[in-house]
C-alpha cells in the first residue's frame, strides 16, 4: 500500500545586475542513512555554465560543489526527489542492556567517536533552569526521550522565521517560540547537557493528507505538504541515530528525509555561498505530488472510479427493473472497537460491557439516521453452549410508511441508567396499562423469586463465605445469590399480566393463572422475568390452543392504521373522567359449560436497576403489537415514567422495517434493513460505516505480525424480495442454480473475498469442499429444478436443503445458506432470502458497495441468461492453484470479462483493493532483468480432533501452516532455478513469456495442538535464484515469519501504519544462500579414475520434486 511521491524544491535568486558567484555547496541530496526509499533524484542548476562535483563531508553527507566561471543575473536550483512513503516504525530497535535506562554512560570507544556530538555550549540561566527541572531518576530511555521531546514541543511555540541563522538557546527559551531549526538546536543542546550525543539535522518534511479524519486530536494537514525542515538525532547504543522532531513532538518517521546531519547547524545549511554586493529577489517553492498510489483500504478508489461505479449501479438497477426481478439486498456487516484490540470481548467472546455500551451508542445513531419514530427494543438473542447468559439483541423497528411506532423518545429510558423507579412505580404503571388495554387490574400477578431455592443454595456455601457478598470473579450464580439476599428474598420482582388477543371479540383479554403454589414464583435465573415465568406449571394446553396459527408470510397485507396510540390515549382519558368501567366486558355469548381459554402469554413490568422494563409477549400480527406499544407509550407519557421495552420482537412483516445490533465472538453484528435499489443500498452502507466510525467502531483488525484482516465476523450478504412472494429466488429457482454453478466454476469468487478461515470445516465451505459426492448429487437436484417462474415456492428448499450444508449437515454453515429461503419449520424461515456467508467484512464502505454491485451485476446477468452447465471437478486444484493470488485474480478477470460480454461494464481495477487487502504484498527484489515478488497466499485451516480442555471438550483449529506466493518475471527457465530453503520451487508458467508463479507452504509457528506436531517451525524462508550454467546463487531474498531482530510483539498493531511497518520489517531484499551449490557425487564405478571423491564442477541445482496432488505448491513439511 505504498504511496510514491515526487518532491519538488525550487530556489531562485534574482540579482539586479550581473554578479560573480562564489563556489556554492549544496546539501540537498538525501543522506546515505535515509530510511525512506529514494527511487529517483534530480538536480538542475541555472546558469547552465557551471561545474558540478559530488563530494562527501566528514559526517558522510552528500555535497554538491558548484563552480560558476561566468557572471550571472540569477541563480536557480531545482531539486526533485522521488520517494516511496513506506511506513517506518521509529521504535523498531533494541537498546543495549546498559542503555535501556536513562541516565546511562557511553562506552569509552563510543564516547571517543561521538566527541563532536557531545560538545556543549555554555548554558545560560534559562537553559540551566530548564535542565534542572528534568528528572534524573532512572526511567526507560525511550520513555524519557518521548517525554523530553513532547515537553519541548509544548514549551516552544512554532513560528516561521525567515531570518538566516539559528537563535541561541537563551533566545528561544526567552521568546518561548522559534522556527524548526531553533527548536532542533535547542533540543540538541539539551540532550548534550544531559549526556546524550546529539546532532542537528536539515532535511525535507513530507506530510500527506490523511484519508480519514481523526476522531481524536488533529487530522494533520488539509493538503499534501512538503518543506525544508530541521530536527534532532540522538545516538542510542543498540539503536544508532534516532530522530526526534521537537516541532511536532514526534519521533522521525518516513516523512522525515535527512539531507545533512552535522554537529553544528552552520555546516548543515542547505545552500552555502556568496555573491558580489547587489539587490536580490528571493523566491522558493516546495510541492509534493503523488505519482503512484497502490489501492488501500482507507482510499480504495479515486473520485473518477467511484463516479463510474455509481453510474454502473444505476444502470444495473435499470436492467433489474426492466426484467421485473424485484431484488432487495441486505447484509450483516460486523464491527470491532478501534480502541481495544486486546480484550477477549473483541477477540474471542461474544459478550462484554464495553461491547454493549458501543452497541447501544451505534443503535441510537442508526435510529436517528434511518428510523425517526422507531421503537428501540432490548431483546434476548442466541444462547450457545458454554456461555453463561443468552446474548442480547438490540433492535430498532420502524414503519415503512413513515408513521411513528414510538412518538416521543423521551419515554424510552436509556438502558443501564437509574431512573429511580421502584416496585411502587411498577405497580402504578401496570395498573394504568390495564386501564389502557380495557382490562381489570385485578388480573395483575405479583412475581417473586424462589425463596426456597435460594435458601437451599445458601446452605450449600462454604462456612467461611459471606452469602451477601460476592467478587466480580465469582460464578454467575454466586453473584446472583448475593444480590438477592441483599435485597431480600420476599421482595417482589415485578408484575405479570396474562395477556393475549381475542380474534373473535377483537380485543385484549386476560385470564387467571391457576398455579400449584398459589402465587407467581419465577424460575431461578438472571434473565428478565418475562423469560422466567413458570409456564410449565400451567394446565396443559388443549389441542385447539396448541394449533394457534402463524401469520402466513405470503398473505396479502393491507395498509396499517395511521396511529395506534389514539385508542389507548382515549381509553386513559375516559378512565380519568370516570366514564369507563374497570371490569372486563363479558363475552358476546358465553358458554357456561365451556371454560374460558387460558391465556398463556404475559406482559411483565419489572423495576430493574432503577428503571422500569416492560416485557412484551409474543404476538402473531403486527397490528396487535403496534397497538400494545401504543398503549405502553401512552401510559409512560401519562405517568411520566420512561421505560425500557424488552421481550419479544414484533412479528416479521414487510410493512415494518427492522435493524438489529447483536454480539458475536469478537465483533458487533449489524443486521441492516434490505434495500430495494442501488441508491438506497449506497446511502445505507455509507451511513452505516460513517455512524459506526463516529461510535468508535472500526472494520479492520491486525494480527501480531502486521497482517491486515477484516473484523473476523464476516459480512454476510442477503438477497431476496420486498416480500417472500416477490423473492426472485422463489419465483425463479433457476436463479439459485445459476448462482451456485457460477460460484462453483469460479473459485476466485469464494476465496478472493473470504476471511482467513476457509476450507471444509469453516463456517462457509464451498459446495465442493468436503464430501466428494456432493457435486454428483447437486447435478441430480439441478435436473429436477424447472426453468422460469414457478408456482411452488417450496420446491427450491426441498431440492437443495440437504445438499447446501457443511460436512456435518449444518444448513446454516454453508457458502449459500438457504435457512431463510423457504424453511418448512416456521414462518420466520419462509422469507425468500438467500444468504452469502463467504464474504469477509470490507474495511471501507466503497469496497462493500463494489462487492454488492458485483453481486447485483451477476444477478442481472444470470436472470437474463441462466447459467446451466456441468459442475467442474476441481479436485486438489481448489487448495493448490486457487490459493495463490495470481490464479484467483485470473479467475476474477474471467468473471469481469463475462459481465462485459453481457453488456455490464464492470471493471477489473475495481477489485484491486480486495486483492491488496486479501493478498498483501510483502516485497520484491530485482536481480538483473529478473524480478521476484512475494505475496501472502491463502492457506486452509483444518479442525482437529476432540481434546479435553479446561472448559470441557474442545476441537482446536490448526492455523500454524501458512503459504506465500512467489512470482518471477523475466525468467529463462532453461538457465535459472528458484529454490526455497534449499528445495526447488515448482514454478509454473502463467501463459506470459518469462512469468512464473508458485506457492510455498510451511510451518509458521508451533502450537500445542496441530497437525504433524513433530515438525518444527520452517522459517525464515530463504529464496535463491540459481544460475545453473554457473552453479551459483546470483541473488535472492528472505522472508521472516517473525521480526528478524528478535522483537516479540505481544500486542496488536494500533493502526494500519504500525501494521505495515511490522510487515515490511519481515522482508529483506537480500540474504540468498552464500557459496557454491552441492557438488555432484561420483558414481562408484568412476571414483578410482578421478582424483578426490567429488567433481569440483558442474554444480547440481535442487532436484525437481514430484507433485501430482499439489503441482503448484512446494510443501516444506513434506520431505523431498
Secondary structure, DSSP 8 states (H G I E B T S, - for coil): --EEEEEEEEEEEEEEEEE-B--EEE--S--TT--SEEEEEEEEEESS--EEEEEE-TT--EEEEEE--S-EEEEEEEEEEEEE-----TT-----GGGSEES----HHHHHHTGGGG------HHHHHHHHTS--S-EEHHHHHHHHHHHHHHHSEE----SSS---HHHHHHHTEE-HHHHHHHHHHHHHHTT--EEEEEEEEEE---SS--SSS----SS-EEEEEEEEEEEETTTEEEEEETTTTEE--TTEEEEEEESSGGGG-SEE--BSS--EEEEEEEEEEEEEE--BTTB-S-HHHHHHHHHHHHHHHHHHHHTT---EEEEEEEEEESS-SSSGGGTT-S--HHHHHHHHHHHHHHHHHH-TT-EEEEEE----TT-SS--EEEEEEEETTS--SSS-GGGB--TT------HHHHHHHHHHHHHHHT--GGGEEEEE--HHHHHHHHHTS-TTS-TT---TTS-HHHHHHHHHHHH-TTSEEEEEEE-EEETTTTEEE------TTSSEE--SSSS-GGGS--GGGS----HHHHT-----TTS------S-SSHHHHHHHHHHHTT-S-SS----TT--TTS-------EEEEEEETTEEEEEE---S-HHHHHHHHHHHHHHHHHHT--EEEEES-----TTEEEEEEEEETTEEEEEEEEESSHHHHHHHHHHHHHHHHHTTEES-EE-TT--EE--SS--EEEEE-SSGGG-HHHH-HHHHHHHHHHHHH-HHHHHTT--S--STTSTT--TTSS-TTHHHHHHHHHHTS-SS--S-TTHHHHHHTTTSS-TT--SSSSSEE-TTTS-SS-GGG-S--EEE------SSHHHHHHHHHHHHHHHHHHHHS---------GGGTTTGGGSHHHHHHHHHHHHHHHHHTT----GGGGHHHHHHHS-EEEEEEETTEEEEEEEE----EEEEEEEETTEEEEEEE--EEEEEEEEES--TTTEEEEETTEE---EE-SSTT-EEEEEEEE----SS-TTTTS----SEEEEEEETTTTEEEEEEEE-SS-TT-----S--SSHHHHHHHHHHTEES-----SB--EEE--GGGGGGSSSSEEEEEE--------SSSTTEEETTS--
